[in-house]
Amino acid sequence: MCVGKFAVSRLTLVSMRMCAIAGYSVDHLSTREWLRVTPGRVHVRNAIYNSEDWVQPDEYAEAQPNMIGEEAAKLLLKLNAKHTSDLVRFASVYGSQDEADIAACTLLSVDHLGFDIGVQKKDASSDDGLDVIRIAFKVPPQTLEEATSAFTKLFQEAFAKQQGWM
C-alpha cells in the first residue's frame, strides 16, 4: 500500500460532498492535509460464480466502468418477469442445455461485456444449485436501450436456430 499527499481542490465534487456530510466549508477542508491511499493488492469476490481472486492494482485501476450498471437492475427485473421462456430457449440453444431438462432459468447479472444466466435443471438436487452460463455481447451496449435491443436480437436468433432457420 502506498500513501501520498494531494490537494483537495483537485476533487471539487468529492470535497463538496464531504463538506455537506462533515458540516465544514470547502475553504476549511482545503486547509487540511489530505492523503490518498493506493492499494498494493485488490481482492475481488464474485458471488455469482462463488469465486474470489487477487487482482493486480494496475489492472483494477485500468478496468472500464460498467456503462449500464445503474440500469441493470431494471433490465434484470424486466427480462426475468416477461421473458422466462426466451431465457430458457436461449440457455438451451447457446448453453448446450436440453430444453426439456430445464426447470427454471434466471438472468443473474448484466454488464457491458455480457450477462450470466442461471439454469436450474429438473433433476438437480438442492445441493447442485444453478449452472451458470456466461454469454458475451458482440458489441458492448452503452445504454439501457442498447442492452434491451441486444437481448431482443439474441432471443430472435435463438428462436431461429431452434427452428433450424440459421
Residue pairs with C-beta under 8 A, 6 or more apart in sequence:
1 37
1 38
1 39
1 40
2 37
2 38
2 40
3 35
3 36
3 37
3 38
4 35
4 36
4 38
5 33
5 34
5 35
5 36
6 34
6 35
6 36
7 30
7 34
8 15
8 29
8 30
8 32
8 34
9 15
9 30
15 26
15 29
15 30
16 26
18 24
18 29
19 25
19 26
19 29
22 29
38 57
39 57
39 60
40 57
41 54
41 57
42 54
42 55
42 56
42 57
42 60
43 52
43 53
43 54
43 55
44 52
44 53
44 54
44 55
44 60
45 51
45 52
46 52
48 108
48 109
48 116
48 118
48 132
49 132
64 112
66 72
66 111
66 112
67 112
67 140
67 141
67 142
67 143
68 75
68 110
68 111
68 112
68 141
68 142
68 143
68 144
68 146
68 147
69 111
69 112
71 143
71 144
71 147
72 109
72 110
72 111
74 144
75 110
75 144
75 147
75 148
75 151
76 107
76 108
76 109
76 110
78 148
79 86
79 87
79 107
79 151
80 87
80 106
80 107
83 151
83 155
84 104
84 105
86 155
86 158
86 159
87 105
87 106
87 107
87 117
88 99
88 102
88 104
88 105
89 99
89 155
89 158
89 159
89 162
90 105
90 117
90 135
90 154
90 155
90 158
91 97
91 102
91 105
91 117
91 119
91 133
92 98
92 99
92 102
92 158
92 162
93 158
93 161
93 162
94 133
94 135
94 158
95 117
95 119
95 131
95 133
95 135
97 119
97 121
97 131
97 133
101 121
101 122
101 123
102 119
102 120
102 121
102 122
103 120
103 121
103 122
103 124
104 119
104 120
105 117
105 118
105 119
105 120
106 117
106 118
106 120
106 130
107 115
107 116
107 117
107 118
108 115
108 116
108 117
108 118
108 130
108 132
109 115
109 116
110 116
110 147
112 137
112 140
112 141
112 142
113 136
113 137
113 140
114 134
114 135
114 136
114 137
115 134
115 135
115 137
116 132
116 133
116 134
116 135
117 132
117 133
117 135
118 130
118 131
118 132
119 130
119 131
119 132
119 133
120 129
120 130
120 131
121 128
121 131
135 154
137 150
138 150
139 150
141 147
141 149
141 150
157 166
160 166
